[in-house]
Every structure is written in structure tokens, then in C-alpha cells.
Amino acid sequence: MQLIKSRIFEKALATASFITAVALAFTALLLSPHNDIAAGVIMVIAQFLLLTASILGLDYKLNQYGTTSSPGSSQPQPA
């Protein structure tokens, strides 16, 4: 029973953080006279999206060459 409540809370938190990130992005675009988003707002949006991804268990990482990798995927070795 406790595990079910925990998963429901995690999904609710992930959904709320995603909605908050999208709402912040649209609000920043609508309020800006030049239709740009300030760097601080982009950082907050990125933090909310990272929170959402970590709660949902997404673990893609950006390696040093700029390509994405995930655990279990085979990548060619650089020459």
C-alpha cells in the first residue's frame, strides 16, 4: 500500500513539474517584449525538466562529443 502511494506521489510530482516548466516558458515568452527568455528563466525551466526526467527514470546522458548515450546501447569507439 505504501509503495502504491509513493508511485502516485512521484507521478503527480513529475506531472506538476513538467506543467510548471511549460507554463514558465509560455509566460516568459508572452511577457517578453522581444520574444526571448532570460537565462535565469531557462535555467529554472531546465531544472524542472531534469526533475521530471529523474523522477520518471530517464537516464540519457550527453557524453564529451555531444552525442547522446543510454545504458545498454553499443557505441563505436573513437579511432
C-alpha positions in Angstrom: 0.0 0.0 0.0 2.8 2.4 0.9 4.6 1.7 -2.4 1.4 2.5 -4.4 1.0 5.8 -2.6 4.7 6.6 -3.3 4.4 5.9 -7.0 1.3 8.0 -7.3 3.1 10.9 -5.5 6.1 10.5 -7.8 3.9 10.6 -10.9 2.0 13.6 -9.6 5.2 15.5 -8.8 6.6 14.7 -12.2 3.5 15.9 -13.9 3.3 19.1 -11.8 7.0 19.9 -12.5 6.5 19.4 -16.3 3.4 21.6 -16.3 5.3 24.2 -14.3 8.2 24.2 -16.8 5.9 24.6 -19.8 3.9 27.3 -18.1 7.0 29.2 -17.2 8.3 29.0 -20.8 5.0 30.3 -22.2 4.7 33.0 -19.6 8.3 34.2 -20.2 7.6 34.3 -24.0 4.3 36.2 -23.6 5.7 38.8 -21.1 8.9 39.5 -23.0 8.7 42.4 -25.4 11.4 40.9 -27.7 10.0 37.3 -27.5 13.1 35.9 -25.8 13.6 34.1 -22.5 16.1 35.3 -19.9 18.9 33.0 -19.0 17.8 32.6 -15.4 14.3 31.5 -16.5 15.8 29.0 -18.9 17.8 27.5 -16.0 14.7 27.2 -13.9 12.9 25.5 -16.7 15.8 23.1 -17.3 15.8 22.2 -13.6 12.1 21.4 -13.6 12.6 19.3 -16.7 15.5 17.5 -15.2 13.4 16.8 -12.1 10.7 15.4 -14.3 13.1 13.2 -16.1 14.8 11.9 -13.0 11.5 11.0 -11.3 10.4 9.1 -14.4 13.7 7.3 -14.6 15.1 8.7 -17.8 18.8 8.4 -17.8 20.1 9.7 -21.1 23.4 11.5 -20.7 25.4 13.7 -23.0 29.0 12.5 -23.5 32.0 14.6 -24.3 31.5 14.5 -28.0 27.9 15.8 -27.9 26.1 12.6 -28.8 23.6 11.0 -26.6 24.0 7.6 -25.0 22.0 5.4 -22.8 22.9 2.4 -20.7 22.9 -0.8 -22.7 23.5 0.9 -26.1 26.5 0.0 -28.1 28.6 2.9 -29.3 31.5 2.8 -31.7 34.9 3.5 -30.2 36.7 6.6 -31.5 39.8 5.9 -33.6 
